[in-house]
Amino acid sequence: MHTPGKSKIDSSSDRITEGIIWKQLLIFFFPIVLGTFFQQLYNTVDTIIVGRFVGKEALASVGGSAGQLSNLVIGFFTGLSSGAAVVLSQFWGAKNEKSVKESVHTAYAFSIAASLVITLAGIISAPALLRWMNTPEELMTGSLIYLRIYYGGILFSFIFNTGSSILRASGDSRRPLYYLAVCCLINIVLDVVLVLAFDLGIAGVSIATVAAQAVSAGLVTRTLMKEKGGLHLELGRIHLSRRMLKSQLYIGIPAGIQTTMYNISNIIIQAALNRFGTDTMAAWAAYGKLDAIYWMISGAFGIAITTFVGQNYGAGKYKRLKKSVWVCMGMESVIAVGLIAFLFFLRTPLFGIFTTDADVVKIGSQMLQMIAPFYLVYVIVEISSGALRGIGDVVIPTIIILCSICILRSVWIMIAMPIWPVLTTILVSYPATWLLSSILFFIYYNWRIRKLPS
């Protein structure tokens, strides 16, 4: 992966391989987290509008089984696209322009091909998947409408994720932020028009999301087409390079599986939660939007450290690589503590934003009290796994996640729920599995990183 080659790659990437680490991390991190904020904002606005103006059944339809299934697909593809980002960042750090260009065109070709397959499979299998998740009959129609429209426009989501990953891997986290801001504004405006003015309900929210994603996909593609050097995208040259695809999938498939494992365990938990009725499903949907605040920040740190490690690994700057990991872990820990306090003490008014139903607010507050304080232990998992991905080590982290998250949670639900069929039994699986995975990642990361040159 460190093939030598002449390069015209801009020296602006030196802000990652040179300078004060904490400052450069923050410069790179803030556009990512703000971009993710805008992404979460328009998803949250969708939830608020359907919850307040369509009803709690619509809230449960959008944020329940259908939401988990859409997250599963996007999560897997995001993991796959991270393979392209890691490969590109390493070539960028090594200043190998030819391989950067090949990586860009292969990533685009793969995103188009994958979206076509998933669109067809998703639309056909949606009813069976919703029934498998024990979706209540009164929510089936709304959930099916949401899923089929979402899958119908998934090409735009894939293209935007790919283009944004390419820009971030080169050290540019600002322009993806600008495009997400535009996407957010369009989505909110269309939500209001289609749901409140045209009374399209769940279909209106779905159409608004797809339309906004189409605009953002067009913007990021246009940007890459206007770039010079290795990042320049030529539509006529989009093709799958066997060599590059193999490198990208070697990292991307385990990363996609790792992300999918989280979502699969969430789907299993969603299926268990569905047995408690609409109020619990609505509370879980609302909690998911508050919970997303932490994952927005944590995920941004994960992307930042993966790019930092990837570029410094490609440049052979191993000492800087190691130091950046501990700096990033400390920064996320401080923010996690503040966020936990914010969510914990303001949980009741925060849930009141999504619904006026007292039972839903009460159940949601219980969820937050049990899960949110344990965000802090997950910092180790996010940063160490991101760093390992940056150096191309993805197999063992995937196995750790498989055992400590997906399998353990699934076994817990299957064994414990028949014995203690209460909501607390489900909720406790989150902090327990986070704690175990953080211990395993801490041990493996420290062993693996010592094998790098000093």
Buried (B, 14 or more C-beta within 10 A) or exposed (E): BBEEBEBEBBEEBBBBBBEEBBEBBBBBBBBBBBBBBBBBBBBBBBBBBBBBBBBBBBBBBBBBBBBBBBBBBBBBBBBBBBBBBBBBBBBBBBBBBEBBBBBBBBBBBBBBEBBEEBBEEBBEBBBEBBEEBEBBEEBBEBBBBBBBBBBBBBBBBBBBBBBBBBBBBBBBBBBBBBBBBBBBBBBBEBBBEBBEEEEBBBBBBBBBBBBBBBBBBBBBBEBBEEBEEBBBBEEEEBEBBEEBBEBBBBBBBBBBBBBBBBBBBBBBBBBBBBEBEBBBBBBBBBBBBBBBBBBBBBBBBBBBBBBBBBBBBBBEBBEBBBBBBEBBBEBBBEBBBEBBEBBEEEBEEBBBBBBEBEBBBEBBBBBBEBBBBBBBBBBBBBBBBBBBBBBBBBBBBBBBBBBBBBBBBBEBBEEBBEEEEEBEBBBBBBBBBBBBBBBBBEEBBEEBBEEEEE
